[in-house]
Amino acid sequence: MTRRLVLGASGLLAMPRLLHAQSGSSPIRIGEINSYTSNPAFTLPYRNAMQLAVEQLNAEGGVLGRPLELITRDDAGRPQDAVRLAGELVNDQKVDVLAGAYLSNVGLALGEYAAQNRKLYVGGEPLTDAMVWEKGNRYTFRLRPSTYMQAAILAEEAAKLPAKRWVTVAPNYEFGQSAVKWFRQLLTARRPDVQFVGEQWPALGRVDAGATVQALEQLKPDAIFNVLFGPDLTNFVRQGNTRGLFEKRAVASLLTGEPEYLDPLGDEAPEGWIVTGYPGEDIALPAHKAYAAAYRARFNAKPMCGSLVGYSLIRSIAAGIARARSVETEAMVEGFRGVTFDTPVGPASYRALDQQGTLGVFVGRTALKGNAGVMQDWRYIPGEALLPEEAVVRSLRPASAS
């Protein structure tokens, strides 16, 4: 699927005007690559919200006196396709900035392309820490809270439980491996008495849920750390409910509180799981209310977690370019480092240290409300509160990334 969006309209949640867009000015082009056909539940609301943000910014006067233009491409979840499309966007479409990706392995591939070609890339959704730490580079920024950040808050909550015997289940690729690594390390540091007694690594999108549940049950754990998402999560929950895996067991689960993954479960949604996610229109902040109203008016749908990410991504790119006062790559790198930008859930920034965004994490517990799963008792933790000390980051990030 190949789509090009040239966007302009009116909007809400205005950021301060920097310069009025001049009639006939050449657009600032953002080339965005994502898994639209393979992961539509997240990426289509994400694209809608990017469109909304571009429309609003253009109505406000654009950036540097120029309108924004969003050009999207579909990588179908394949890193090799993402890299090929990046080359097309840079060489043929002459985009000023690359953005996007959903899966962590795709994000790493785009980050490597950015480094090799000295082109600014802003990852919205990929969560692996390697993107800004072990494999970080000067030209790659990342918006969302990483696996470390989300595992950190889940480990904090899990440490309060009496559970000592833990098992893990995660998709067997970069994201799942990173999440399990950090959760184990961070929980063990808080609770040296905890044991990890087993693990399951199903292939992404191909989980044999019955066999996975049976294997975990045989280990007789006190608690489960889950990283499955999407259809894999749905199948896992249904089989776990049927076989009694979750009875009298605690579960800490990454991303499960996102409506993209919670809504498909309907009345089968688990209750009492500790989750990271997005409580949607329960967020009472005025900025979020304005954003959610604008999203509903534009698309006749509720905003999803992907919507928040896509909207915040475009706002962050606009702020970075405005601060750089240029779309020349080296100037933008310096402009993005340390830039602060508004999001519907509060201000965030790209840290100069590692180019990681400080968008925060919602953590809470799952519950049933009518026939639907929801997050309850949730709280928001700013991203900067979840990151390790500067010395730890410097030990992980290559010196060449400066």
Beta strands, then each sheet from edge to edge (+ up, - down):
strand 1: 2-5
strand 2: 28-34
strand 3: 68-74
strand 4: 97-100
strand 5: 121-123
strand 6: 140-142
strand 7: 165-169
strand 8: 195-200
strand 9: 223-226
strand 10: 250-257
strand 11: 274-277
strand 12: 340-341
strand 13: 348-349
strand 14: 361-369
strand 15: 372-381
sheet 1: 1+ 3- 2- 4- 5- 6-
sheet 2: 8+ 7+ 9+ 10+ 11+ 14- 15+
sheet 3: 12+ 13-
end
